[in-house]
Structures are given as C-alpha cells and as structure tokens.
C-alpha cells in the first residue's frame, strides 16, 4: 500500500484516478468575458475548464456534481466553480450543464466548470475532492494529491 503524501502534477489530457473513475481536464481557456459578463473592474480572470468523467466500473454508476473540482494557486488559496457563471456560459456556448450527474458504468460524461480567479494568480491548478473508496486505499488516496496544471 502506498502512503505517499507527495503532490503529483499532471498536464491537461492526463487523468486523475479515483477508484474506478477517471477525471480528465480536456482543455481550458482563460478569458475576461463570458457572454455579456465582463470583468473589467475586479481584476479577475475566468478559467473555463472542460472536464470529463470516465466510469470504468463494471456495475456501479458514479454520482458527482459541480463541486467535485476546484482550483488552487501557489499560495494555497481555493477557488470554487461558479454556478452562475456556468449558467451564463451555457447561454452562449451550450454544454452538458446539470446540477448533479450520474455517470453510468462503462460510460463517460463531460461538463464545463467556470472559476473566477484574481488576475495576479499565474499558476493555478485544478484538483478534485471526493470520498475515499475501496480502490483508493491501494494508492494512498492519490486522487486528493494530484493537481492538473492550468498554465504554460
């Protein structure tokens, strides 16, 4: 059994393994405007993150929601997905927006998260949260220690 507490850094397109499930950032964009919302006063960027969940389980569906992922910066600050910004993005660029997801076994599902981050943050990472499941015991909960690089 692995007890490593080291943080693992991965790139877009690589997966975070959580038991029989994989979380993959398939792409991201940084912008100052979403639809009619423009952030010219608050000095913030919108991180639009394409997110995929792959359920490799043989019999079990995977329930998850929009709070499964969050961003963190070099100082350890946490930035949560913004449902109102997701809804605004849905208006101008439709995607699979739901409050809650249940990904059936042997399938995958995608969504788009929107994070509001101060523009002084230059090195944000996406991380995921969740309950410890049987398969996570064998790798020391690596899903909680893996971060996806959202910068060049």
Secondary structure, DSSP 4 states (H G I P E B T S, - for coil): -------EEE-TT-EEEETTEEEEEEEEEEESEETTEE-SSS-EEEEEEEEEEEE--SS--EEEETTSEEEE-TT--EEEB-HHHHHHHHHHS-----SEEEE-TTEEEEEEEEEEEETT----EEEE-----HHHHHTTSGGGGEEEE---
